[in-house]
Amino acid sequence: MKELVGSCERCGKEIFCLDGFLNGVHKDGRVLCFECEEDEEQKSS
């Protein structure tokens, strides 16, 4: 099953729930794609 959850708050990429697994990150009340979350982690290090 593929269900649209929302869009990445940084880049706007659509984020889906795929068979119960989010293909992004829910962090501090925000939804980010994996690429943007990784970029934020690198900048904060």
C-alpha positions as a printed NumPy array, in Angstrom:
array([[ 0.   ,  0.   ,  0.   ],
       [ 1.27 ,  3.468, -0.883],
       [-0.248,  6.511,  0.838],
       [ 0.796, 10.154,  0.484],
       [ 1.731, 11.588,  3.893],
       [ 2.792, 15.078,  2.839],
       [ 5.694, 17.012,  1.403],
       [ 9.205, 17.639,  2.654],
       [ 9.244, 21.002,  4.384],
       [12.61 , 21.906,  2.83 ],
       [12.485, 20.726, -0.785],
       [ 8.808, 19.903, -1.366],
       [ 9.392, 16.267, -2.372],
       [ 6.329, 14.082, -1.79 ],
       [ 6.69 , 11.706,  1.168],
       [ 4.76 ,  8.447,  1.238],
       [ 3.952,  5.721,  3.72 ],
       [ 4.894,  2.469,  1.97 ],
       [ 3.37 , -0.64 ,  3.547],
       [ 3.532,  0.978,  6.99 ],
       [ 7.005,  2.499,  6.628],
       [ 7.51 ,  6.256,  6.244],
       [ 9.954,  7.075,  3.447],
       [11.079, 10.184,  5.263],
       [11.695, 11.483,  8.766],
       [ 9.262, 12.993, 11.267],
       [11.39 , 15.301, 13.389],
       [10.351, 18.073, 15.796],
       [ 6.861, 18.183, 14.294],
       [ 8.224, 18.451, 10.748],
       [ 8.367, 15.967,  7.892],
       [11.593, 15.794,  5.886],
       [12.811, 13.528,  3.094],
       [15.889, 11.439,  3.899],
       [18.171, 13.677,  1.796],
       [17.17 , 16.912,  3.575],
       [17.359, 15.281,  7.   ],
       [20.86 , 14.023,  6.229],
       [21.872, 17.51 ,  5.047],
       [20.564, 19.058,  8.289],
       [22.467, 16.486, 10.366],
       [25.723, 17.273,  8.536],
       [25.266, 21.034,  9.021],
       [24.614, 20.657, 12.754],
       [27.761, 18.523, 13.289]])
